[in-house]
Amino acid sequence: MKTMYWIAFLLIGSVLAIFVSACKSTQEGTENTFIFEKPRVPDWHKNATIYEVNLRHYTDEATFKSFEAEIPRLKEMGIDILWFMPIHEVSVKNRKGELGSPYAVKDYKGVNPDYGTMDDFKSMLAKIHEAGMYCIIDWVPNHTGWDNPWITEHPEWYTHDSAGNIIDPIDYNTGKSWGWTDVADLNYEVAEMRLGMIDALSFWIEEVGIDGFRMDVAHGVPVDFWEQCADSLYKIKPVYMLAEAEVPALRNTGSFVVDYGWEMHHLLNEIAKSQGATKEAGKKLVQGNLVEGDEDGEAEKKTALDIDLMLAKKDSQYSQGYQMQFTSNHDENSWSGTEFKRMGDGHLTFAVLTATFDGMPLIYTGQESAMDKQLEFFKKDNIEWGDYKYAEFYKKLFTLKHENKALWNGTHGGALVKLPSGVDESIYAFGREKDGDKVVVVLNLSSEEQSFKLDTKNFAGPYNDIFAGTKTELEADMQMDLKPWAYVVLSSK
């Protein structure tokens, strides 16, 4: 009998050893490491850039097939990840405007027939992958359209009022409706609904082959669901998960590898206005919207020094992952204005900052063509693409991002080291270093010309000026003069 126990013990031990080994093994030729560790992210994210595709407005045809022609151009510009705004069919019931909101999803497992068929999507996806790029889709987990099949098949999956009626989403800050009357609020207290959502998400990874998701209103969904969801999705394959949120727990739990740098974005808008980049004097930016100033008529002034305070705050809140940095996206463009309106003369300066900061840089549809237009949200609009005025500007930044390890994302890149200038309210200068690669960035975040001596500490040496196309020697204490909103980006490679 004892012999039988020992045999059983040895068998169990062997099985456990094999299981642990399988979980921790790295498969040769793949990017899989620590299968059940979160986040289980593909290796390609480490120096990637991201581009938001507003397919409804992108081409005259606004189809998957018509977008295929854009892929080589975006690849050439240095884009790695294409994030498509929702590609699902849009609900008709309670629709807003002519075409409705793309975030009012009628069918999680289907595509919008206006864009083409599922086969058309798969064909486009294959072209994206052939180009060495990746595709994530916008997912709407917080609510559905009013004619989504779940409404009739599973009404218990939704939030109800005291009279038993399904309701639209409630702002958790105020307890009142967001005003999103074209969608119905999902109830995450219902276990079966959670499983239905995970099933739909899994379909797009397993059956369609996408590379990840941008999760809309991720802050409106319970944190424990994201843990449950990530546990399921990361077991299928490495997936890139982007949260439209700024909730530390979503990254700290490993559910997401990246979230939105909303607070930093709003700060940059405020610096632009405070420092005279825009024509909106006497007004104050709150959550990206211009409102009247304080009671004394003076809006709160923001300077380059506030960036350091923001970075310190984020460092204290987050234990892993990184943020997506941007000067525009579909929400900012449609509801708060273009980068030209919000950032004025400093819009390129802030683009340099967001591309060289810790985090992944985002470009929104049309930014490479200097599109100074707020795109319609509920109906078809047109983009004047012209000659892609800023494509070369972004290409320089993204080539640097790919080739210089100092600028890689999260822990793959170098820590940001502030370089004092003596005029730190106006000049924001920093260096980053990783594995011998160095980058130095100097920005004049003001409407005044600045003359200063830059303390480069450990960053002195020979560099390439990526915009001037020249070589330069950075001295330990270097005298510099920068015109209003000027920028310098130096690379050791």
C-alpha positions in Angstrom: 0.0 0.0 0.0 2.8 2.4 0.9 4.4 1.6 -2.5 1.2 2.7 -4.2 1.2 6.0 -2.2 4.8 6.7 -3.3 3.9 5.9 -6.9 0.9 8.3 -6.7 3.1 10.9 -5.0 5.7 10.7 -7.7 3.2 10.9 -10.5 1.5 13.9 -9.0 4.9 15.6 -8.5 5.9 14.9 -12.1 2.7 16.3 -13.4 3.1 19.5 -11.3 6.7 19.9 -12.5 5.6 19.6 -16.1 2.8 22.1 -15.5 5.1 24.6 -13.9 7.7 24.1 -16.6 5.0 24.7 -19.3 3.8 27.8 -17.6 7.3 29.3 -17.4 8.9 28.0 -20.5 9.7 30.3 -23.5 8.9 28.6 -26.7 11.8 29.0 -29.2 10.8 31.2 -32.1 7.8 32.7 -30.3 7.1 35.7 -28.0 5.3 33.7 -25.3 6.8 34.0 -21.8 5.1 33.1 -18.5 1.8 32.0 -19.9 -0.3 32.8 -16.9 1.5 36.0 -15.8 -0.3 39.2 -16.6 0.1 41.2 -18.7 0.9 38.6 -21.4 1.9 41.1 -24.1 3.5 40.4 -27.4 7.2 41.5 -27.7 6.5 43.9 -30.5 4.9 46.5 -28.2 8.2 47.5 -26.7 9.1 50.2 -29.3 5.7 50.5 -31.1 3.7 53.5 -32.1 -0.1 53.6 -32.5 -2.4 55.3 -35.0 -6.2 55.7 -34.5 -8.2 55.0 -37.7 -11.6 56.7 -38.0 -12.7 54.5 -40.9 -16.0 56.3 -41.3 -14.2 59.4 -42.6 -10.9 57.9 -43.8 -11.8 57.5 -47.5 -14.7 58.5 -49.7 -15.8 54.8 -49.7 -15.2 54.3 -46.0 -14.7 50.6 -46.4 -12.2 47.9 -45.3 -11.2 47.4 -49.0 -10.5 51.1 -49.6 -8.4 51.3 -46.5 -6.0 48.6 -47.7 -4.4 51.2 -50.0 -3.4 53.3 -47.0 -1.4 50.6 -45.2 1.9 51.0 -47.1 1.8 54.8 -46.5 1.2 54.4 -42.8 3.9 51.7 -42.5 6.4 54.1 -44.2 5.5 56.8 -41.7 6.5 54.5 -38.9 3.2 53.2 -37.6 3.1 49.8 -35.9 -0.4 49.4 -34.4 -3.6 50.4 -36.2 -6.4 51.0 -33.8 -9.7 51.0 -35.6 -12.7 52.8 -34.0 -15.6 50.4 -33.6 -16.1 48.3 -36.7 -19.4 46.7 -35.6 -22.8 47.4 -37.0 -24.4 50.5 -35.5 -27.8 50.3 -33.8 -30.7 52.0 -35.4 -33.1 52.2 -32.4 -32.5 55.5 -30.6 -29.8 56.4 -33.1 -28.2 59.8 -32.9 -27.7 61.7 -36.1 -27.6 60.3 -39.6 -25.2 57.3 -39.0 -25.4 57.0 -35.3 -22.5 56.7 -32.8 -20.0 53.9 -33.7 -20.1 53.2 -30.0 -23.7 52.0 -30.1 -22.9 48.4 -31.0 -25.6 46.2 -32.5 -23.7 42.9 -32.8 -20.4 42.2 -31.1 -19.5 39.4 -33.5 -20.4 41.1 -36.7 -19.0 44.0 -38.7 -20.7 47.2 -40.0 -22.1 46.3 -43.5 -21.3 49.9 -44.5 -17.6 49.0 -44.2 -17.9 45.6 -45.9 -18.1 42.0 -44.9 -16.2 39.9 -42.4 -14.2 38.5 -45.2 -13.3 42.0 -46.3 -12.1 42.7 -42.7 -10.0 39.6 -42.7 -8.5 40.5 -46.0 -7.5 43.9 -44.7 -6.2 42.3 -41.5 -4.0 40.0 -43.6 -2.6 43.0 -45.5 -1.8 44.7 -42.1 0.0 41.6 -40.9 1.9 41.2 -44.2 3.2 44.8 -43.8 4.6 43.9 -40.4 1.9 45.9 -38.6 -0.7 45.0 -36.0 -4.4 45.6 -35.6 -6.5 46.3 -32.5 -10.2 47.1 -32.5 -12.2 49.5 -30.4 -14.4 47.5 -28.0 -17.5 48.8 -26.2 -17.9 46.8 -23.0 -19.9 49.3 -20.9 -23.1 49.4 -23.0 -24.7 48.2 -26.2 -27.1 49.6 -28.7 -30.8 49.3 -28.1 -31.3 46.7 -30.8 -28.5 44.5 -29.8 -29.8 40.9 -29.6 -28.8 40.8 -25.9 -31.6 43.3 -25.1 -34.3 40.7 -26.0 -32.4 37.5 -25.4 -30.9 38.5 -22.0 -32.7 41.6 -20.6 -31.4 40.6 -17.2 -27.9 41.4 -18.4 -28.7 45.2 -18.3 -29.1 47.8 -15.6 -32.7 48.6 -14.7 -34.4 51.4 -12.9 -36.9 51.0 -10.0 -39.7 50.4 -12.5 -37.8 47.6 -14.2 -36.8 49.5 -17.3 -33.4 49.2 -18.9 -31.6 52.5 -18.6 -28.8 54.3 -20.4 -25.4 54.6 -18.6 -25.1 56.6 -15.4 -22.2 58.9 -14.6 -20.7 57.3 -11.5 -19.5 60.7 -10.3 -22.9 62.4 -10.3 -25.4 59.5 -10.3 -27.1 61.1 -13.3 -27.3 60.0 -17.0 -24.2 60.7 -19.1 -26.7 61.7 -21.9 -25.8 58.6 -23.9 -29.4 57.9 -24.6 -28.5 55.8 -27.7 -27.1 53.0 -25.7 -28.2 50.7 -22.9 -26.1 50.1 -19.7 -24.8 46.6 -19.1 -24.9 45.2 -15.5 -21.5 43.7 -14.5 -23.1 42.1 -11.4 -24.5 39.5 -13.7 -22.0 36.6 -14.0 -23.5 35.3 -17.2 -23.2 38.6 -18.9 -19.5 38.7 -18.1 -19.0 35.3 -19.7 -20.9 36.5 -22.7 -18.7 39.5 -23.1 -15.5 37.3 -22.7 -16.9 34.9 -25.3 -17.4 37.7 -27.8 -13.9 39.1 -27.1 -12.3 35.6 -27.5 -14.1 35.2 -30.9 -12.1 38.2 -32.3 -8.8 36.7 -31.1 -9.3 33.1 -31.9 -11.6 33.2 -35.0 -10.6 36.5 -36.6 -7.0 36.9 -35.5 -6.8 40.5 -34.3 -3.9 41.5 -32.0 -5.7 43.3 -29.1 -8.3 45.8 -28.0 -8.8 49.4 -27.1 -11.4 49.2 -24.3 -13.9 52.0 -24.4 -14.9 53.5 -21.0 -12.8 51.0 -19.3 -13.1 53.0 -16.1 -16.9 52.4 -16.1 -16.4 48.6 -15.8 -15.4 46.9 -12.5 -11.7 46.2 -12.0 -12.4 42.6 -11.1 -14.0 42.0 -14.4 -10.9 43.2 -16.2 -8.9 40.7 -14.1 -11.3 37.9 -15.0 -11.3 39.0 -18.7 -7.5 39.3 -18.9 -7.0 35.9 -17.3 -9.1 34.4 -20.1 -7.7 36.4 -23.1 -4.0 36.1 -22.1 -4.4 32.4 -22.1 -5.3 32.4 -25.8 -2.3 34.3 -27.0 -0.3 37.4 -26.2 -2.7 40.3 -26.6 -2.2 44.1 -26.5 -4.7 45.7 -24.1 -5.3 49.5 -24.1 -7.6 51.0 -21.5 -9.6 54.2 -22.2 -9.1 55.1 -18.6 -6.6 56.5 -16.1 -7.3 54.1 -13.3 -4.0 52.7 -11.8 -5.6 49.5 -10.7 -6.2 48.5 -14.3 -2.5 48.5 -15.0 -1.3 47.5 -11.6 -3.3 44.3 -11.6 -1.7 43.4 -15.0 -5.1 43.5 -16.8 -3.8 46.3 -19.2 -0.3 47.2 -20.3 -1.2 50.7 -21.3 -3.8 53.4 -20.5 -4.6 57.0 -21.5 -2.4 59.9 -20.4 -5.5 62.1 -20.0 -4.2 64.2 -17.2 -0.9 64.9 -19.0 -2.8 65.7 -22.1 -5.0 68.2 -20.4 -2.0 69.7 -18.7 -0.3 70.2 -22.1 -3.5 72.0 -23.3 -3.4 74.2 -20.3 0.3 75.0 -20.7 -0.3 76.0 -24.3 -3.1 78.4 -23.3 -1.2 79.8 -20.3 2.0 80.4 -22.3 0.2 82.2 -25.1 0.2 79.5 -27.8 -3.5 79.9 -28.4 -5.8 82.9 -28.8 -8.1 81.8 -26.0 -6.8 84.3 -23.4 -9.0 84.7 -20.3 -10.4 81.2 -20.4 -9.5 78.0 -18.6 -9.2 74.5 -19.9 -11.2 71.9 -17.8 -11.2 68.3 -19.1 -10.2 69.6 -22.5 -13.0 72.2 -22.7 -12.6 76.0 -22.6 -14.5 77.7 -19.8 -14.4 81.1 -18.2 -11.5 81.8 -15.8 -11.5 82.2 -12.0 -13.6 84.8 -10.2 -10.8 87.4 -10.3 -10.6 87.0 -14.1 -7.3 85.2 -14.1 -7.0 81.7 -15.3 -4.6 79.4 -13.4 -1.2 79.5 -15.1 0.5 76.3 -16.0 4.2 76.0 -16.9 6.7 73.4 -17.9 7.4 72.8 -14.1 3.9 71.3 -13.8 5.0 68.4 -16.0 7.5 67.3 -13.4 4.7 67.3 -10.7 2.5 65.3 -13.0 5.2 62.7 -13.7 5.9 62.4 -10.0 2.2 61.8 -9.3 1.9 59.1 -11.9 5.1 57.4 -10.6 3.5 57.2 -7.2 0.3 55.7 -8.6 1.5 53.1 -11.0 3.6 50.0 -10.5 3.7 48.7 -14.1 2.8 49.5 -17.6 2.9 52.9 -19.3 0.6 55.5 -20.8 -0.4 56.4 -24.3 0.6 60.0 -25.0 -1.2 62.2 -27.5 -2.0 65.7 -28.8 -5.4 64.5 -30.3 -7.8 61.6 -30.6 -11.4 61.2 -31.8 -12.9 62.6 -28.6 -10.6 65.6 -28.4 -11.0 66.4 -32.1 -14.8 66.1 -32.3 -15.7 67.6 -28.9 -12.8 69.9 -27.8 -11.2 71.0 -31.0 -8.2 70.2 -33.1 -4.6 70.4 -31.8 -4.4 73.7 -33.7 -7.2 75.2 -31.6 -6.1 73.7 -28.3 -2.3 74.0 -28.6 -1.9 76.7 -31.2 1.7 77.6 -32.1 2.9 74.8 -29.8 1.1 71.9 -31.4 4.3 70.4 -33.0 6.3 71.1 -29.9 3.9 69.0 -27.8 3.9 66.3 -30.5 7.6 66.0 -30.1 7.1 65.8 -26.3 4.5 63.1 -26.5 6.7 61.1 -29.0 9.8 61.2 -26.8 8.2 60.9 -23.4 7.9 57.7 -21.4 5.0 56.0 -23.1 3.6 55.1 -26.5 2.8 58.0 -28.9 -0.6 58.2 -30.7 -1.5 59.9 -34.0 -5.1 60.4 -34.8 -6.6 60.2 -38.3 -5.6 63.3 -40.4 -2.9 64.6 -38.1 -0.2 63.8 -40.6 -2.0 66.0 -43.1 -2.3 69.0 -40.7 -6.1 68.5 -40.6 -7.5 71.6 -38.9 -11.1 70.3 -38.8 -13.4 68.9 -36.1 -14.7 65.7 -37.7 -18.4 65.0 -37.5 -19.3 62.2 -35.0 -22.8 61.1 -36.1 -22.6 61.5 -39.9 -20.1 61.1 -42.8 -17.4 63.7 -43.1 -14.5 64.3 -45.5 -10.8 64.7 -44.8 -8.6 66.8 -47.1 -5.5 64.7 -47.2 -3.4 67.0 -49.4 0.3 66.3 -49.4 0.6 64.8 -45.9 2.4 67.8 -44.7 3.6 66.3 -41.4 4.2 62.7 -42.5 8.0 63.3 -42.6 7.9 65.0 -39.2 6.3 62.0 -37.6 8.5 59.6 -39.6 11.7 61.2 -38.1 10.3 60.8 -34.6 9.0 57.2 -35.0 12.2 56.1 -36.7 14.1 57.3 -33.7 11.5 55.5 -31.5 12.2 52.3 -33.3 16.0 52.5 -33.4 17.0 54.2 -30.1 16.3 52.0 -27.1 16.2 55.1 -24.8 12.8 55.9 -26.2 11.3 52.4 -26.0 8.0 51.9 -24.1 7.8 51.4 -20.3 10.7 49.5 -18.7 12.0 48.6 -22.2 13.1 52.3 -22.4 15.2 54.6 -20.4 14.1 56.6 -17.4 13.4 60.3 -18.0 16.2 62.5 -16.4 15.4 66.2 -16.1 18.1 68.6 -17.4 18.0 71.9 -15.5 18.2 75.1 -17.6 17.7 77.9 -15.1 14.5 78.8 -16.9 12.6 75.7 -16.1 9.2 77.4 -16.2 9.7 77.8 -20.0 12.3 75.2 -21.0 11.5 71.5 -20.6 14.7 69.5 -21.2 15.4 65.9 -20.4 17.6 63.0 -21.3 16.9 59.3 -21.6 19.4 56.4 -21.7 19.1 52.7 -22.3 21.9 50.2 -23.0 24.2 52.9 -24.2 21.6 54.6 -26.4 20.9 58.2 -25.5 18.4 60.9 -26.4 18.3 64.5 -25.3 15.2 66.6 -25.9 15.0 70.4 -25.4 11.6 72.2 -25.7 10.7 75.8 -25.4 7.2 75.7 -24.0 6.6 79.4 -24.2 5.9 82.2 -26.6 9.1 84.0 -25.8 12.6 83.4 -27.1 14.8 81.7 -24.4 18.5 82.0 -23.8 19.9 79.6 -21.2 22.7 77.3 -20.2 21.7 73.6 -20.2 23.1 71.3 -17.5 23.5 68.0 -19.4 25.0 66.1 -16.4 25.7 62.6 -17.9 24.5 63.3 -21.4 27.4 65.3 -22.8 28.9 63.9 -26.0 28.3 63.6 -29.8 24.8 63.5 -31.1 22.8 63.6 -34.3 20.2 66.4 -34.5 17.3 64.5 -36.1 15.4 67.5 -37.4 18.4 69.6 -38.5 20.1 66.6 -40.0 23.4 67.7 -38.6 26.0 66.4 -36.0 26.5 68.3 -32.8 28.6 68.1 -29.6 26.6 68.5 -26.4 28.8 70.1 -23.8 28.5 69.6 -20.0 27.2 73.2 -19.7 26.0 74.3 -23.0 24.6 77.7 -24.0 21.5 77.5 -26.0 19.0 79.9 -27.6 15.6 78.7 -28.7 12.9 80.6 -30.5 9.3 80.5 -29.2 7.9 76.9 -29.3 11.2 75.6 -30.8 12.4 72.1 -30.2 15.6 70.1 -30.5 15.9 66.3 -30.5 19.4 64.8 -30.3 20.2 61.1 -30.7 23.4 59.3 -29.9 22.7 56.9 -32.8 
